[in-house]
Amino acid sequence: MKRIEVTTKPNGAGRNWLEVGTFEVDVFDRKQWVKKNVPYQDSNLTVDRKYSERGETIDWIVLIPENYPYSLVKVTYDRLNPKDLEVLWEPGSNDNDTDSLEEKKKRAFELAEGNAELTTLLKELLAG
């Protein structure tokens, strides 16, 4: 699961909020945001919200499952910038999985170097 921590400001100038949805390309090759839901109403997401004392900000913790099909964005609304999107998570963009499997195996053996029991265990696990 991917963990996203973000703070939003629900009221006033420069207010922002979270939305779940997809980016779709229209016939003119423009990328358009299509809102599907809000995070706290989506049963696939685990969401924790904490309001500040005066309710000026909301601290969010959102846990996103690995096979989640939608993007998570932070929408900012201001008179000068009517709708600004900041992508917090997109499907297929796992930050932790940038290394290939072979590189991970190599790193595991490097860490286990000098420990015969651990090296043997790694060989047994990775052979099957």
C-alpha positions in Angstrom: 0.0 0.0 0.0 1.1 3.5 -0.8 0.8 6.1 2.0 0.1 9.7 1.1 0.2 12.5 3.7 -1.1 15.9 2.7 -2.6 19.0 4.2 -5.6 20.8 2.7 -7.2 24.2 3.4 -11.0 23.8 2.9 -12.0 27.5 3.1 -11.0 31.0 2.1 -8.6 32.2 -0.5 -6.3 29.5 -1.9 -8.6 26.7 -0.7 -7.9 23.2 -1.8 -9.3 19.7 -1.5 -8.6 16.1 -2.6 -10.4 14.3 -5.5 -10.2 10.8 -7.0 -10.6 10.3 -10.7 -8.8 9.9 -14.0 -7.1 11.9 -16.7 -8.8 11.4 -20.1 -7.5 12.8 -23.4 -10.2 14.5 -25.5 -10.4 14.6 -29.3 -8.1 17.7 -29.4 -5.4 15.8 -27.4 -5.9 17.8 -24.3 -5.6 16.1 -20.9 -8.8 16.6 -19.0 -9.5 15.7 -15.3 -12.6 13.6 -14.7 -13.6 13.4 -11.0 -15.0 10.1 -9.9 -15.2 10.5 -6.1 -13.7 12.0 -3.0 -11.3 10.0 -1.0 -13.3 9.6 2.2 -16.3 8.2 0.3 -14.3 5.6 -1.6 -14.5 2.2 0.2 -11.2 1.0 -1.5 -9.2 3.7 0.2 -8.3 3.9 3.9 -8.5 7.5 5.0 -7.8 9.3 8.2 -8.6 13.1 8.5 -7.6 15.3 11.4 -8.9 18.9 11.5 -6.9 21.7 13.0 -8.2 23.3 16.2 -9.9 26.1 14.4 -10.8 24.0 11.4 -8.6 26.0 9.1 -6.7 23.0 7.7 -7.2 19.2 7.4 -4.3 16.7 7.7 -4.9 13.7 5.5 -3.4 10.2 5.6 -4.6 8.1 2.6 -3.6 4.5 2.1 -3.9 3.5 -1.5 -4.0 -0.3 -2.4 -1.6 -1.5 -5.1 -4.2 -2.2 -7.7 -6.2 1.0 -7.3 -7.4 2.2 -10.7 -7.8 6.0 -10.1 -5.5 8.9 -9.6 -5.4 11.1 -6.4 -5.1 14.8 -6.9 -5.1 18.0 -4.8 -7.3 20.6 -6.4 -6.4 24.2 -5.6 -9.0 27.0 -6.2 -8.1 30.6 -6.3 -9.6 33.6 -8.1 -6.3 34.0 -10.1 -6.0 30.2 -10.7 -9.5 28.8 -11.0 -8.5 25.2 -10.9 -4.9 24.0 -10.4 -4.3 20.2 -10.1 -1.4 18.6 -8.2 -1.1 14.9 -8.8 -0.3 13.1 -5.6 -0.6 9.5 -6.9 -1.3 7.8 -10.3 -1.9 4.1 -11.1 1.3 2.4 -12.1 3.6 4.9 -10.5 5.0 3.0 -7.5 7.9 5.0 -6.2 9.3 2.1 -4.2 9.4 -0.3 -7.2 11.9 1.6 -9.3 14.6 -1.1 -9.0 14.3 -4.2 -11.1 14.0 -7.6 -9.5 17.5 -8.6 -10.4 18.9 -5.4 -8.8 16.9 -6.2 -5.6 18.2 -9.8 -5.5 21.8 -8.5 -6.0 21.3 -6.0 -3.1 19.9 -8.7 -0.8 23.0 -10.8 -1.4 25.2 -7.8 -0.8 23.5 -7.2 2.6 23.8 -10.8 3.5 27.5 -11.1 2.7 29.5 -12.6 5.5 26.4 -14.3 7.0 26.5 -17.9 5.6 23.1 -18.9 7.1 21.4 -15.9 5.6 23.1 -16.4 2.2 22.0 -20.0 2.2 18.4 -19.0 3.1 18.3 -16.4 0.3 19.6 -18.9 -2.2 16.8 -21.4 -1.2 14.1 -18.7 -1.3 15.1 -17.2 -4.6 15.8 -20.6 -6.3 12.1 -21.6 -6.1 
